[in-house]
Amino acid sequence: MGNFPMIILLVVMIGMFFMMNRGQKKEQQKRQNLLDSMKPGDSVVTIGGLHGVVSEMNSAEKTVTLDCEGIFLVFDRASIRTVKPATPVNPAPVEEAEVVEPEMIDPEPTEKED
């Protein structure tokens, strides 16, 4: 009976450790999926706050080349904080304008004074 509080404390600590570790693994997997889904044309933000567009990716070196308004910079994949997928540019549907033909206006006769 003397070791019962110690056993309960140990079970609680193991449970807390398990729950913390599980949450961390979920976050890690989510981040890995985010980086794996990245492709050229996606908008990204680096951990330093730099905004750019993915120009190319090198899987062997695990680097990403970003186009930051015409300046190309190379970063490690791990330095990407957020990824916003590129949205396809679809032109807005153009409504056909109604063609209005000008009306012929008859000039008003002028009165001649004699």
C-alpha positions as CSV (number, residue, x, y, z in Angstrom):
1,M,0.0,0.0,0.0
2,G,3.0,2.3,0.5
3,N,4.0,2.2,-3.2
4,F,0.6,2.8,-4.6
5,P,0.9,6.6,-4.9
6,M,4.3,6.1,-6.6
7,I,2.7,3.7,-9.2
8,I,-0.1,6.1,-9.9
9,L,2.4,9.0,-10.4
10,L,4.5,6.8,-12.7
11,V,1.4,5.8,-14.8
12,V,0.3,9.5,-15.1
13,M,3.8,10.5,-16.2
14,I,4.0,7.7,-18.8
15,G,0.5,8.8,-20.1
16,M,1.6,12.4,-20.4
17,F,4.8,11.5,-22.2
18,F,2.8,9.3,-24.6
19,M,0.2,12.1,-25.4
20,M,2.9,14.7,-25.9
21,N,4.9,12.5,-28.2
22,R,1.9,11.6,-30.2
23,G,0.9,15.2,-30.8
24,Q,4.4,16.1,-31.9
25,K,4.5,13.2,-34.4
26,K,1.2,14.4,-35.9
27,E,2.6,17.9,-36.3
28,Q,5.8,16.5,-37.9
29,Q,3.8,14.4,-40.3
30,K,1.6,17.4,-41.2
31,R,4.6,19.5,-42.0
32,Q,6.2,16.7,-44.0
33,N,3.1,16.4,-46.1
34,L,3.0,20.2,-46.6
35,L,6.6,20.2,-47.9
36,D,6.0,17.1,-50.1
37,S,3.0,18.7,-51.7
38,M,5.0,21.8,-52.7
39,K,5.5,22.3,-56.5
40,P,6.8,25.0,-58.9
41,G,4.3,27.9,-59.0
42,D,3.3,27.7,-55.3
43,S,3.5,30.8,-53.2
44,V,5.6,30.2,-50.0
45,V,6.8,32.1,-46.9
46,T,10.2,31.2,-45.4
47,I,10.9,31.0,-41.7
48,G,12.6,34.4,-42.1
49,G,9.4,35.9,-43.5
50,L,10.5,36.1,-47.1
51,H,7.6,35.7,-49.6
52,G,8.3,34.1,-52.9
53,V,7.1,31.7,-55.6
54,V,8.7,28.3,-56.0
55,S,10.7,28.3,-59.3
56,E,12.3,24.9,-59.1
57,M,13.0,22.1,-56.6
58,N,16.1,19.9,-56.2
59,S,15.1,16.6,-54.5
60,A,18.7,15.4,-54.3
61,E,20.0,18.4,-52.4
62,K,16.6,19.1,-50.7
63,T,16.7,22.7,-51.8
64,V,14.1,25.1,-53.3
65,T,14.7,28.0,-55.6
66,L,12.4,30.9,-55.0
67,D,11.5,33.7,-57.3
68,C,11.2,36.9,-55.2
69,E,10.2,39.5,-57.7
70,G,12.8,38.6,-60.2
71,I,15.5,37.6,-57.7
72,F,16.2,33.9,-57.5
73,L,17.2,32.6,-54.1
74,V,18.1,29.0,-53.0
75,F,16.8,27.8,-49.7
76,D,16.7,24.4,-47.8
77,R,13.3,22.8,-47.9
78,A,13.2,22.9,-44.1
79,S,13.3,26.7,-44.2
80,I,9.8,26.9,-45.8
81,R,7.1,27.8,-43.2
82,T,3.9,28.0,-45.2
83,V,2.9,26.9,-48.7
84,K,-0.1,28.4,-50.6
85,P,-0.9,26.3,-53.7
86,A,-0.8,28.1,-57.0
87,T,-4.3,29.0,-58.2
88,P,-4.9,28.4,-61.9
89,V,-5.5,31.6,-63.7
90,N,-9.0,31.3,-65.3
91,P,-10.2,34.4,-67.1
92,A,-13.5,35.7,-65.8
93,P,-16.3,34.9,-68.2
94,V,-16.9,37.7,-70.5
95,E,-20.5,38.7,-71.0
96,E,-21.5,39.7,-74.4
97,A,-22.2,43.3,-74.6
98,E,-25.4,44.4,-76.3
99,V,-24.7,46.2,-79.5
100,V,-26.6,49.4,-79.8
101,E,-26.8,51.0,-83.2
102,P,-27.1,54.8,-83.2
103,E,-30.4,56.1,-84.3
104,M,-30.7,58.5,-87.2
105,I,-31.8,61.8,-86.0
106,D,-33.6,64.0,-88.5
107,P,-32.4,67.6,-88.2
108,E,-35.2,70.0,-87.3
109,P,-36.1,72.3,-90.1
110,T,-35.0,75.8,-89.6
111,E,-37.4,78.6,-90.3
112,K,-36.2,81.0,-92.9
113,E,-37.0,84.6,-92.4
114,D,-37.8,86.6,-95.5
